């Protein structure tokens, strides 16, 4: 799977704490080697065409646009905000 990020993703990432950013980096390394790993819970969002999410930690979700094997990460943040934006 090909994984890219947008400038918006990086701005969202910078708003997280250092501990949360570290968890996100670990999750993205895992995604690069094993996108289907159970701990990532990588799944298509219901009601959103081609939008998928992955778990970076219990409280952090990342969101991407997926076309085939290419995912473009455009948002990362707390689960509460995720639910408000994408729920």
Secondary structure, DSSP 8 states (H G I E B T S, - for coil): -EEEE-HHHHHHHHTS-HHHHHHHHHHHHHHHH-TT-GGG--EE-TTSTTEEEEESSSSEEEEEEEETTEEEEEEEEEHHHHHHHH-
